[in-house]
Structure formats: C-alpha cells, structure tokens
C-alpha cells in the first residue's frame, strides 16, 4: 500500500500575494494604502508572519471583504499546520472523553 504524503498547508500570505498579483497591486501600494510597514506585508506574503485582527480589518476595508475572511484563512492555516506538524503526537497524547457532556 502506498503511503500518502501530506502537503503542508498554504499560508494565507500566499493567497494575499495572489490577490495582489491578480489586481496588479504592489506590496508597496498595499502597505501605503492600509498604513502598515512594508516589512510587515512582506513577512505575511512570505509566510513569516500571521494575519492579525488589525491587519484583517485593514485588508477587509481595502479589498471590500470581511475581516472574518482573513481571520478564517489564518485560523484554518494555524490548525492545519499544527495537525500537519504534530497531529499524530497530539492524537496519541489526548485521552478522549467517552461520554458527551450533557447540555444544560
């Protein structure tokens, strides 16, 4: 049986970089228009920095999206990356609750 190789998740900065490229917008223009330092934008698109709530709000206003869109990209990436890097260990560490907690 062949072993499936899992690919690492895609950082939200890759999506941001593609959105900017599709719109013909430079990193410098984005940084200037949303009023954050260029090195912060560069770190995001290079996968070195996360999208924070502040940046999500700024990106949402710039692109006409919701801040939740950007935060969801980040949180989905964070969970997927943790599962990719440590999922097997975490699954073996955690003893699952056998009976659901009653709603009340």
Residue pairs with C-beta under 8 A, 6 or more apart in sequence:
6 84
8 81
8 84
9 76
9 77
9 80
9 81
9 84
10 77
11 47
11 77
12 44
12 50
12 51
12 70
12 73
12 74
12 77
13 43
13 44
13 45
13 46
13 47
13 48
13 49
13 51
14 45
14 47
15 73
16 44
16 45
16 51
16 59
17 45
19 63
20 26
20 27
20 30
20 45
27 38
27 41
27 42
27 45
28 38
30 41
30 62
31 37
31 38
31 40
31 41
33 62
34 55
34 58
34 59
34 61
34 62
35 58
36 55
36 58
40 49
40 55
43 49
44 50
44 51
44 55
50 74
50 78
51 59
51 70
51 71
51 73
51 74
53 67
53 71
55 70
56 67
56 68
56 69
56 70
56 71
56 74
57 67
59 65
59 67
59 70
60 66
60 67
60 69
60 70
82 90
83 90
